Amino acid sequence: MTSDNPLTIEVPEIDMTDPELIRDPVGVYGRLQERFPVAKLMVPGLAPMWGLLRYASAKAMLGDARFELNAGTFAFKPEVAADLQPYLNTMQEMNGPEHHRLRKLVGPAFSPRRANEFRPRFTRLTESLLDELPGHVEADGTIDLLHHFARPMPMETICEIVGIPDSDRPQWREYGVAVQTGSGPGLLKAIPGIIEGAREAVARRRAEPADDLLSDLIRAQAEDGDRVSDVELVTLVWNIVLAGQTPTNLIANSVAALFEHPEQLAALRADPGLMPGAVEELTRWAGPQLLAFPRETTQDVEVEGVRIGKGERVTSVLVAANRDPRVFDDPHRLDLSRRPAGSASHLGFAHGPHFCLGAAIARVQTEVALAGLLRRFPDLAIAGNPQRSPDPGTWRLMSLAVTL
């Protein structure tokens, strides 16, 4: 369906519950992208949301201060005890000088250099999980790689660099499952525990500094005249735990994509030096986020000839933007040797002031996980067809059965 816009162009309406969209978002958005730069995303019970389908406008919106993240962006606000309420105002909801202040102070702790310094720890944790995989093989000879590897690996590494003691990690693994299975009672129940655990972790590291990310943040707080408050520090830590689970779906999606493209898998096995570029291409091709976090307009704006009113929600349709033929040659081809043309890199980690703070860590985690898995299990094979979650906002698997 289409609806008339106050300007001159047609705007298609997309039913976000349409089974065809759920089954094939790449195809549905791709076909629309050729005719329309903007669509209206229709979700039952919610106000329509504008979706930007082409790379140029999708990227520009993410860096434009007229479109802001705020508390309304996020679907849940858990009920927590009064003393935990202040910790719900995350950096993702901040804009302008407040966001810039905090981002500048904590940025060095999340730099590519610091992420690479953590690589040996990530490798050690990955090898430990790989050691355990044969013990999880089921009677039919298969193992769920999502459950036994892709899901625990990010939480283990986040616990390591935040300084969560071994004795507390079983509980944090449960938190990770709640985060990765999406919103709902499990996630809402987990948030208070994560916040409380973050408070304990900050107190522990303040008393016993170590070579980890949390100690970096505490030093930044001390060196900058406490311009990062204790509440902001704890909030940042628990938000890191949530956001730090992104590699779960990226790792699982990447394994499935590689086995769907055996020539690319063979190239990667033959030349492990392709891995950093491969992770970038896999993020473009099979990134977990189909849609960026929606922004709200602070004033009337015009995008691609469409007038969008103040206070309306807008998102970048990442799955379309990352396959825009105006930017990427042969965009529907997975090519692990692909290199970005100029500044046209994928938008899998967003863009602009809210570019994913933990992107460097996620990249290293994914590199280490895929490299270790392919090296340790040269006969690894997919068993059956991986089943996706029917979620119109994410590309995530419900399970990933493999044989070793």
URZIQUI-V671987 format. One record per residue. RES is the residue in one small letter. SS is DSSP state (helix for helix, strand for strand, loop for the rest). PHI is phi in whole degrees, -180 to 180 (none if undefined). PSI is psi in degrees with one decimal (999 if undefined). Layout:
RES & SS & PHI & PSI
RES & SS & PHI & PSI
This chain:
m & loop & none & 156.7
t & strand & -131 & 155.9
s & strand & -131 & 147.3
d & strand & -75 & 141.3
n & loop & -108 & 152.3
p & loop & -57 & -21.4
l & loop & -92 & -142.9
t & loop & -110 & -3.1
i & loop & -110 & 156.1
e & strand & -79 & 146.3
v & strand & -127 & 117.1
p & strand & -74 & 151.0
e & strand & -105 & 131.5
i & strand & -114 & 119.5
d & strand & -78 & 112.4
m & loop & -71 & -7.0
t & loop & -101 & 3.1
d & loop & -61 & 122.4
p & helix & -56 & -33.5
e & helix & -67 & -38.5
l & helix & -65 & -42.9
i & helix & -61 & -41.9
r & helix & -72 & -41.8
d & loop & -140 & 69.4
p & helix & -62 & -34.1
v & helix & -61 & -47.1
g & helix & -67 & -45.4
v & helix & -64 & -51.3
y & helix & -67 & -36.6
g & helix & -63 & -41.7
r & helix & -65 & -40.6
l & helix & -68 & -37.3
q & helix & -58 & -33.1
e & helix & -68 & -25.5
r & helix & -106 & -30.4
f & loop & -132 & 136.0
p & loop & -85 & -19.7
v & strand & -136 & 144.3
a & strand & -135 & 162.9
k & strand & -104 & 124.0
l & strand & -95 & 119.9
m & strand & -106 & 119.7
v & loop & -120 & 124.4
p & loop & -54 & 132.0
g & loop & 85 & -4.7
l & loop & -124 & 157.9
a & loop & -66 & 148.2
p & loop & -59 & 152.9
m & strand & -126 & 136.7
w & strand & -78 & 136.0
g & strand & -119 & 124.8
l & strand & -92 & 120.3
l & loop & -96 & -18.4
r & loop & -108 & 149.5
y & helix & -57 & -49.3
a & helix & -60 & -49.8
s & helix & -75 & -33.0
a & helix & -63 & -43.4
k & helix & -69 & -44.0
a & helix & -61 & -41.3
m & helix & -61 & -39.7
l & helix & -65 & -21.5
g & loop & -107 & 9.4
d & loop & -101 & 122.4
a & loop & -66 & -13.8
r & loop & -75 & -10.6
f & strand & -117 & 112.6
e & strand & -121 & 145.2
l & loop & -77 & 143.2
n & loop & -155 & -174.5
a & helix & -59 & -29.9
g & helix & -72 & -13.4
t & helix & -65 & -35.1
f & loop & -101 & 138.2
a & loop & -75 & -19.0
f & loop & -130 & 144.4
k & loop & -133 & 96.2
p & loop & -65 & 149.5
e & loop & -79 & 118.1
v & loop & -132 & 166.8
a & loop & -59 & 155.5
a & helix & -56 & -37.0
d & helix & -73 & -11.5
l & helix & -99 & -12.8
q & helix & -55 & -40.9
p & helix & -61 & -19.8
y & helix & -84 & 1.8
l & helix & -87 & -9.8
n & loop & -89 & 89.0
t & loop & -84 & 166.9
m & helix & -64 & -25.2
q & helix & -63 & -25.1
e & helix & -93 & -3.0
m & loop & -90 & 152.6
n & loop & -141 & 165.2
g & helix & 64 & -145.7
p & helix & -58 & -37.0
e & helix & -63 & -46.1
h & helix & -66 & -42.9
h & helix & -62 & -41.8
r & helix & -58 & -51.0
l & helix & -70 & -40.9
r & helix & -62 & -42.3
k & helix & -65 & -37.9
l & helix & -72 & -38.1
v & helix & -96 & -11.3
g & helix & -52 & -45.4
p & helix & -57 & -29.1
a & helix & -70 & -15.6
f & helix & -116 & 19.2
s & loop & -72 & 159.4
p & helix & -57 & -37.4
r & helix & -62 & -45.5
r & helix & -67 & -38.8
a & helix & -60 & -41.0
n & helix & -69 & -29.0
e & helix & -67 & -26.1
f & loop & -84 & -8.3
r & helix & -54 & -45.1
p & helix & -59 & -36.5
r & helix & -68 & -42.9
f & helix & -60 & -39.7
t & helix & -64 & -44.0
r & helix & -61 & -45.4
l & helix & -66 & -38.8
t & helix & -64 & -44.7
e & helix & -62 & -36.8
s & helix & -64 & -43.3
l & helix & -66 & -38.1
l & helix & -67 & -35.5
d & helix & -58 & -35.4
e & helix & -82 & -16.7
l & helix & -57 & -46.3
p & helix & -58 & -28.1
g & helix & -74 & -9.3
h & helix & -103 & 6.1
v & loop & -65 & 132.3
e & loop & -81 & 174.1
a & loop & -61 & -29.1
d & loop & -85 & 6.5
g & loop & 87 & 2.9
t & loop & -105 & 165.3
i & strand & -142 & 141.8
d & strand & -84 & 103.2
l & helix & -68 & -28.8
l & helix & -65 & -49.0
h & helix & -69 & -39.9
h & helix & -100 & -6.2
f & helix & -139 & -60.9
a & helix & -63 & -35.3
r & helix & -78 & -48.0
p & helix & -72 & -25.7
m & helix & -61 & -50.0
p & helix & -62 & -39.3
m & helix & -67 & -38.7
e & helix & -61 & -43.3
t & helix & -71 & -37.6
i & helix & -65 & -42.7
c & helix & -59 & -38.9
e & helix & -64 & -47.2
i & helix & -85 & -11.5
v & helix & -95 & -17.2
g & loop & 90 & 30.3
i & loop & -77 & 125.0
p & loop & -66 & 155.4
d & helix & -55 & -36.8
s & helix & -65 & -25.0
d & helix & -93 & -9.3
r & helix & -69 & -32.3
p & helix & -56 & -40.6
q & helix & -66 & -39.1
w & helix & -70 & -30.2
r & helix & -63 & -37.3
e & helix & -65 & -38.6
y & helix & -60 & -41.8
g & helix & -61 & -41.1
v & helix & -61 & -44.1
a & helix & -61 & -40.9
v & helix & -66 & -45.5
q & helix & -75 & -21.0
t & loop & -90 & 5.1
g & loop & 96 & -164.6
s & loop & -74 & 178.8
g & loop & 119 & -175.3
p & helix & -58 & -38.7
g & helix & -62 & -44.6
l & helix & -69 & -44.5
l & helix & -62 & -35.4
k & helix & -71 & -31.4
a & helix & -76 & -31.9
i & helix & -56 & -48.3
p & helix & -59 & -38.8
g & helix & -66 & -38.8
i & helix & -65 & -42.8
i & helix & -62 & -46.3
e & helix & -64 & -40.4
g & helix & -63 & -36.7
a & helix & -66 & -39.6
r & helix & -61 & -43.2
e & helix & -66 & -39.6
a & helix & -64 & -41.9
v & helix & -63 & -44.5
a & helix & -62 & -40.1
r & helix & -66 & -45.1
r & helix & -73 & -26.5
r & helix & -67 & -35.0
a & helix & -82 & -31.0
e & loop & -134 & 80.3
p & loop & -61 & 151.4
a & loop & -147 & 179.6
d & loop & -90 & 77.5
d & loop & -149 & 173.8
l & helix & -64 & -40.8
l & helix & -64 & -40.6
s & helix & -64 & -36.5
d & helix & -58 & -44.6
l & helix & -68 & -38.2
i & helix & -66 & -38.4
r & helix & -65 & -40.4
a & helix & -62 & -38.5
q & helix & -62 & -45.5
a & helix & -69 & -40.6
e & helix & -74 & -19.0
d & loop & -110 & 32.6
g & loop & 63 & 36.3
d & loop & 57 & 32.5
r & loop & -73 & -10.5
v & loop & -103 & 116.9
s & loop & -75 & 163.7
d & helix & -61 & -39.1
v & helix & -63 & -44.2
e & helix & -63 & -37.2
l & helix & -65 & -48.6
v & helix & -64 & -41.3
t & helix & -60 & -41.7
l & helix & -63 & -41.5
v & helix & -64 & -48.1
w & helix & -70 & -29.9
n & helix & -69 & -34.0
i & helix & -60 & -40.5
v & helix & -62 & -43.5
l & helix & -65 & -54.9
a & helix & -66 & -28.3
g & loop & -70 & -2.2
q & loop & -90 & -2.3
t & helix & -52 & -42.6
p & helix & -59 & -20.8
t & helix & -53 & -56.1
n & helix & -73 & -33.0
l & helix & -65 & -42.3
i & helix & -64 & -49.0
a & helix & -63 & -46.1
n & helix & -61 & -38.8
s & helix & -67 & -43.2
v & helix & -60 & -46.6
a & helix & -61 & -43.0
a & helix & -64 & -41.3
l & helix & -63 & -39.4
f & helix & -77 & -18.3
e & helix & -78 & -14.4
h & loop & -130 & 75.8
p & helix & -59 & -28.6
e & helix & -69 & -34.6
q & helix & -73 & -38.8
l & helix & -61 & -43.2
a & helix & -64 & -40.5
a & helix & -63 & -39.9
l & helix & -70 & -39.6
r & helix & -63 & -37.1
a & helix & -75 & -27.3
d & loop & -139 & 85.8
p & helix & -59 & -18.2
g & helix & -65 & -14.0
l & helix & -74 & -11.9
m & helix & -57 & -47.3
p & helix & -58 & -45.8
g & helix & -67 & -34.1
a & helix & -63 & -40.6
v & helix & -63 & -39.0
e & helix & -63 & -45.5
e & helix & -67 & -38.6
l & helix & -67 & -34.0
t & helix & -66 & -39.6
r & helix & -64 & -45.6
w & helix & -78 & -41.8
a & helix & -135 & 33.9
g & loop & -62 & 148.7
p & loop & -67 & -30.2
q & strand & -92 & 116.4
l & loop & -80 & -31.3
l & strand & -127 & 143.1
a & loop & -73 & 159.0
f & loop & -55 & 130.3
p & loop & -67 & 143.5
r & strand & -105 & 161.0
e & strand & -116 & 133.7
t & strand & -73 & 138.3
t & loop & -93 & -5.7
q & loop & -163 & 169.7
d & loop & -63 & 135.9
v & strand & -137 & 161.3
e & strand & -121 & 127.8
v & strand & -130 & 123.4
e & loop & 52 & 37.6
g & loop & 81 & 6.1
v & strand & -110 & 130.1
r & strand & -87 & 126.6
i & strand & -117 & 126.7
g & loop & -79 & 158.5
k & loop & -58 & 137.6
g & loop & 85 & 3.0
e & loop & -90 & 155.8
r & strand & -94 & 140.9
v & strand & -137 & 138.8
t & strand & -133 & 154.7
s & strand & -90 & 125.4
v & strand & -83 & 91.0
l & helix & -62 & -37.8
v & helix & -64 & -28.3
a & helix & -84 & -47.0
a & helix & -59 & -38.7
n & loop & -75 & -4.6
r & loop & -127 & 29.0
d & loop & -75 & 117.9
p & loop & -67 & -12.9
r & loop & -71 & -15.8
v & loop & -121 & -42.8
f & loop & -110 & 125.8
d & loop & -66 & 132.9
d & loop & 46 & 60.4
p & loop & -66 & -21.6
h & loop & -90 & 9.6
r & loop & -102 & 127.3
l & loop & -78 & 119.2
d & loop & -136 & 101.7
l & loop & -68 & -13.2
s & loop & -96 & 4.8
r & loop & -62 & 138.9
r & loop & -123 & 139.3
p & loop & -62 & 141.8
a & strand & -88 & 112.6
g & loop & 62 & -124.3
s & loop & -97 & 8.7
a & strand & -86 & 68.5
s & loop & -91 & 163.8
h & loop & -63 & 164.6
l & loop & -107 & 20.7
g & loop & -61 & -25.6
f & loop & -109 & 23.0
a & loop & 71 & -155.4
h & loop & -166 & 159.0
g & helix & 81 & -158.7
p & helix & -58 & -29.7
h & helix & -102 & 23.1
f & loop & -52 & 137.6
c & loop & -50 & 117.8
l & loop & -60 & -35.9
g & loop & -96 & 19.9
a & helix & -58 & -43.6
a & helix & -63 & -40.0
i & helix & -66 & -43.9
a & helix & -62 & -39.4
r & helix & -64 & -46.5
v & helix & -66 & -43.2
q & helix & -55 & -46.4
t & helix & -69 & -41.1
e & helix & -57 & -49.4
v & helix & -64 & -43.1
a & helix & -64 & -48.6
l & helix & -68 & -42.0
a & helix & -62 & -45.1
g & helix & -65 & -43.5
l & helix & -63 & -47.1
l & helix & -69 & -32.0
r & helix & -73 & -44.5
r & helix & -73 & -29.4
f & loop & -129 & 78.3
p & loop & -65 & -19.3
d & loop & -100 & 11.5
l & loop & -53 & 137.7
a & strand & -148 & 148.6
i & strand & -76 & 137.3
a & loop & -111 & 109.6
g & loop & 81 & -168.5
n & loop & -103 & 118.7
p & loop & -58 & 135.8
q & loop & -101 & 128.3
r & strand & -88 & 153.3
s & loop & -73 & 140.2
p & loop & -80 & 60.4
d & loop & -114 & 116.9
p & loop & -72 & -8.5
g & loop & -101 & -15.9
t & strand & -135 & 157.7
w & loop & -112 & 97.4
r & loop & -141 & 145.1
l & strand & -88 & 149.3
m & loop & -88 & -24.2
s & loop & -163 & 163.6
l & loop & -145 & 87.7
a & strand & -78 & 130.9
v & strand & -136 & 163.9
t & strand & -114 & 145.0
l & loop & -90 & 999
